[in-house]
Amino acid sequence: MTLAAHLAAGLNLFALSPLLPLAIEEYGISHWAAGMLVSLPMLVAAGIGIPGGILIARIGVKRAYMWAWVAMALLALAPVVPNFWVLLALRLAYGVGLAFVVVATGPLVMQWFKPKEMLVINSLNTAILSAGVAVSLAGAVPLADLLGWKMTLTVFSSVGIIGTVLWPLAPKDGQNGTDQAKGISIREVLRVLRGRAVVLLVAADAGIFIQYTALTTWLPTFYGEERGISPQEAGFITSILPFIGIFAVLAGGAVPLLFESYRSAFQRFGGLGDFLFSYRGVMAFSGVLAIVGGLGTFLLGNLLGIYVSVVVLGIGSWFYVPALLTIPMRLEGATPERVAAVWGSYMTFSGLGMFIFPILVDVTMAVEPFKIDIPDSVLDDLKARLERTRWPDELPGVGWEYGSNMDYIKELVEYWKNDFNWRKQEELINSFSHFKAPVDGRQVHFIHEKGKGPNPLPLIITHGWPGTFFEMHKVIPLLSDPAAHGGDPADAFDVVAPSMPGYGFSDAAQERGLDVLAVGDVMAKLMHEQLGYDRFGAQGGDWGASVTARLGHSHSDHCIGIHTTSVTRPTPYMGPDAGLRPQRLPGRIVRLDRRKYRTWSDCHGDVESKFTKDELLTTVTIYWVTQSINSSTRLYYETLRKPWDFSQGERINVPVGVAVFPAEISRAPREWAERSYNVQQWTVMPSGGHFAALEEPELLVEDVRNHFRSLR
């Protein structure tokens, strides 16, 4: 039953770690809040640690274990919890159970087993706990795929349910040769904990377990977000830690026993042999391995290095545990009550660190998942404003000659009011992986879809005006998962589709000077500093073409090549509306936006031959709900103030691919473009216009693949 209790504790200790991305997505919580699901139980266990040792000495092991079983079984209720806070409460209950299992086991072992058996039993208990952690880390994601992530927690809690039922049948205190609990005073506890040996043991345990908890909590998420490793493989890699721990714990228990049996054989090494194969040597060896392995898990980027580092870390994190648990039992004057106090101190100080550090990891994980969820009040307000639209007059029969065709605009607004389903479009948008990251003091929103192929190339694709990141929703799947769309997986890209500052869900500048060159610098920092890409490509049109050109020109140490649909010159295209003052009403926005999609596309006057009403209105709605139409058009004014002109001989030297769409609003001949660009690929398209990613996604993607194929 004690082995089963440690299995139950192990199964639920880090079971949530591989599932944190699912919890983050379902509850819309931050990394910080998600880390609480793993680390807050440690705080509860820490709070119970030393007081729990005193309490257990008074109430007895039998009752303490019963409380532990019930507390750990409560996680079986996970599928019916309505929100994050209830799940957190169940995790807190688990923390109580974990503390009582750990602290009560020490006196139990001293009461039930002979001195020579204690090291073996401590090794077995720890090994089975490690096995539980390994099973949960490796099996959490596959089980979640089958049953759902909450039901997976119920499965891992089943041992707790069984223990709750069977533990009352276990012998009472005093049976099997055990003594009744005698109790221990607080003064005696403090005297025990002030001992030099105990202080060193507590410090060593806290140091290793703080690192172990932080890494086990966040390695699956880190490997998924930063290394592009699938959730299944990330969970498997992390499960190696406790899996190796099973054997490391058994070896850690066997080494001192073997040394005792063959002490004479090690006498040739003198004092060095006594140290290396003693409890002190075991502790020191573990510390060195834990430090080396821990650094490698984060710093090494290749899979072989990651696997080796995780194995080394696993050995270092578990090899010392049998010695740690057994040494207090061999100290002078050791009693079950004193051992409970020492083991409680392990839980208190290690638990505090295990609570704090997984949360502090969030400080270094500046990239936060983001989910678009527009409040109903905003949508209701939009509909009410549309109802009150005051329409301007129009000369009869002029169509689009004087600007927007009022009949069509009224039809579109009527659809927007009564038939357009933002929640459906929101669901489509949220099917991609959204994030926000701080760059130069402002939050930048972006989609980040990992490529599915042997060696995906990072690629940032930047929209223009009056577009948004939504403009890229057709090309992202084609670029990131070519095999699923009839392509070669070797052409896969890690796709980053940002909202430029002042557009959509990215923060607007609060100061003057954010021109297109500054936006390019922001995107370079996003790719290199926040996402960690040393090599990446860039693609864009309209303003995105200028941002892309800036990346190829000023950040060629990381940007290996660019692809663009506009090479008129480094000075970005201004367009006929550059001087408009951007204070607009919903009807004004839809008129301006739709006119651009009609006149700048290859639609031959029929805008809905290239774009659906839903596509048009999703873009307009993004501008409205984010209140970004004003900040987006400021980019024209800021860039006009500081034109970007190359000096003589200055050019973009990285390889450049150009897709020339026949209805693009401004097309330069290749001879002119080559004065400023190192043009390596020039493709004249059979159809398409300014909004190529929406109009002709297949043509654009194939040209991007062809250009970057030789640059991988």
Buried (B, 14 or more C-beta within 10 A) or exposed (E): BBBBBBBBBBBBBBBBBBBBBBBBBBBEBBBBBBBBBBBBBBBBBBBBBBBBBBBBBEBBBBBBBBBBBBBBBBBBBBEEBEEBEEBBBBBBBBBBBBBBBBBBBBBBBBBBBEEEEBBBBBBBBBBBBBBBBBBBBBBBBBBBEEBBBBBBBBBBBBBBBBBBEEBEEBEEBEEEEBEEBEEBEEEBBEEBBEBEEBEEBBEBBBBBBBBBBBBBBBBBBBBBBBBBBEBBBBBBBBBBBBBBBBBBBBBBBBBBBBBEEEEEEBEEEEEEBBEBBBBBBBBBBBBEBBBEBBBBBBEBEEEEEBBBBBBBBBBBBBBBBBBBBBBBBEBEEBBBBBBBBBBBBBBBBBBBBBBBBBBBBBEEBBBBBBBBEBEEEBBEBBBEBBEEBEEEEBEEEEEBEEBBBBEBBEEBBEBBBEEBEBEEBBEEBBEBBBBBBBBBEBBBBBBBBBBBBEEBBBBBBBBBBBBBBBBBBBBBBBBBBBEEEEBEBBBBBBBBBBBBBBBBBBBBBEEEEBBBBBBBBBBBBBBBEBBEBEBBBBBBBBBBBBBBBBBBBBBBEBBBBBBBBBBBBBBBBEBEBEEEEBEBBBBBBBBBBBBBBBBBBBBEEEBBEBBEBBBBBBBBBBBBBBEBBBBBBBBBBBBBEEEBEBEEEEBBEBBBBBBBBEBBBBBBEEEEBBBBBBBBBBBEBEEBBBBBBBBBBEBBBBBBBBBBEEBB
